[in-house]
Amino acid sequence: MLDGASPSPRKRGEGRGEGQPHTPAQAPAPHPSPLPVEEWGEGIDGPIWKDGAFHHDTWVSVADGEALPEAPAILPKKRWLAERDTLGQRDAPLGLRLEPGEAIADIGADLQRFALIALSFPKFRDGRAFSTARLLREKYRYPGELRAVGDVLSDLIPFMRRVGFDTLQVTHAPTRRALIEGRIAEVSLHYQPAGIVEPPAGTRPWLRRSRR
């Protein structure tokens, strides 16, 4: 610049990206939706993850007012309370489905009648079923199959196993792939007790090592 010359005024937008055509930010990709059964893939039998593999669901979920099949049936708590005397005489196995927030104290004496209890996770952020699972395993010593149903995603599975779930109903495609490929992270050391028997990790008796 020559002495005495003044710099030319900066036009609006120069050097700051202003005045340029605005490109809207790309919207985040939607949450992957569950895959229909026919897209689960060859060799993947069904939605129930148990003992390291997927299986067909041998249980039938029955709503209020629906006829009961001869097959093993999962009932809502409301129906069990309304038809307890009749249902207790069935020969086919019975299961119970509990929604978040439903109490179990009023059916504590009935829990041993159920071969399976399914706890619902309607949303990823709703973790009330974790507390129910711990109560079932620790306080009521429920010995049967404890199944997680609903929004069962990979980030939750280590904690589901921790509180005593032994089967999972999984329709979320990325979670299914992660289970099949063995990519679900395991937490092997814990400070808190849980509803499963665990050996101490060493010299610190409050530190436990998972058996899984």
N, C-alpha and C positions, 0 to 999 in steps of 0.2 A: 504494500500500500504506500502511495506517495505521501510525503509530509504534507500535512494540512488538508488532505482529502478525508472526507468523512465517509464512513462505511455506508453502503446502500442499505436502506431499511429492509428488514426481513419481512417477507410476505407471510401472511397468516398461514400457519401449518408447516412452514419449512423447518426441517430439522427436528420436528416433534411428531411427525406422522399424522398431523392434523390436516384436514382437507382432503385426505385420501379416501377412496371408496371404502366403506365399512363392511367388513366380512363378519357376519354374525358367528358367534362361537358355536361349534358343533354340539348338539345336545348329547348328553351321555347315553350310552347304549342301554336299552331297557334290561331289567333283570331277566336272565334266561328263564324261559317258561319250561314247565315239565314237558317231557317228550311223550307223545302217545305210545301205547304199548308196542305197536308195530315198528317203531323206530328205536327201540331200546337196543337192538343189535342181536345178532345171531349168538346163540349160546347163553343169553341172559334170560333166565326163566320167568322172572316176575319182579314185583316191587319189594319183596321182603328180604332184607339183608340179615343173614344169620349164619354164624359159624364160618365166616369168610367167603360166603357166596350168596348169590341172589336165588330166591325160591318163589314159586307160585304161592299165593296166599290161600291157605286152606280154610280160613275163617271168613264168615259172611257178616258184614255190618248191617244190623237191622235197626230201623228207626221206629219211633213210636207208632203203633197201629199197624205195622207190617206183619205179615204172617211169618212165623218162625220156621226156618228150614230144618230138615233133619241133620244138616251139617253143623259143625261148630259155629256158634253165633255170638257176636259181640253186641251187647245192648247198652244203651245209655243208662245212666244212673236213675233217671226219672222213671224209666220203664221197670227197672228192677224193683224199685220201691213200691210201685203200683201193683206188680204181679209177683211179688216175692214168693208167696206160698205155692203158686202154680208153677213158676219157673224152677223152683227148687226140686221139683219132681222129674224134671227132664233127664233123659239118659245121655243125650248128646252134650258135649262139653259147652260150658258157658264162658263168655268173656265179658268184661266190663270196660266201657269207655268213659273216661273222666275228662271234662273240659276244665280249662284253667279256672281256679277259684272254687271249684266244687269241693266241699268238705268230704272227708272220709271217716271222721269220728263216728258218724251215725250209722255207718255200715262196717265198722271195724270187725264185728263178730261174723260178718258175712264174707270177708275177703278170701277165706280159705276155700270157698265154693267155686271161685273163678280160676280156670286154668290159665287165663291170660287177662292182663289189665293193660289197656291202651291209654296212654296219656297224650293229650292233644297239644301241639305247638302251632296255633293258628297263625302266628307271625314270628319272624326271626327274633324280634326284640322281646317277645313275651316268654319269660323264663320261669313262670310259676310252676310249670310241670316238674322242674328240677326239684323244688321243695317237696312236692307230692311224692316224687320217686324216692327221695331219702326217707320220708316218713314211712312209706310202704316197706322199704327194705330194712330200716333200722328199728323203728318203733313197733310196727306190726309184723315184722319178720315174714313178709310175704315171700313165698318160695317159688311162685310160678313165673311164667313168662311176662316180662315187662317190656312193652313195645312203645316206641316213640312214633307218632303219626303226625302228619301235617307238614309244616315248613321245616323239614329235616335237612339241614345244610352241613357242609363239611366242617365249618368252623365250630359247630356245636357238638359234633359227634364225640370228640375226646371227653367232653364233660358229661355227655349222656352215658357213656360207658362208666365213667367215674362214679355216678350215683346209682348204678345198678341196672340200666337198660341193657337187655341182651338181644333184642331184635329191633330193627328199624324199618319203617315203611318209607322208601326213598323213590321219588319220581323226578327229582331235580337232576337233569342230565349231567352237568359237571360234577355233582357229588357222586353220582353213580359211577362215572368214569374214575374219579379219584379213589373210590372204594375198590373197584376192580383192579386198578393199577397199584394199590397199596400206598397211596400218597396221603393218607390221613395222618396228620401228626399225632404222636402219642406223648403224653406228659408222664414221665416215669417216676418222678419224685414229687411228693406232696407233703405239705405241712398239716393239712386238715384231715380229719378222719372221714371215712366214707362208708357206704352201705355194703362194702365187700371186704373180706378179710385180707389184710395186707401185712407183710413182714416189715419190721423196722429196717431202716437203711443202714444203720451203723451205731455210732456212739451217741447220737442224738435221738432219744426215744420219740420225739415229736415229729421226726422226719420219717416218712413212709415211702416204701418203694412199691409201685404197682406190680401186680402179678401178670398183667396183660402185656 
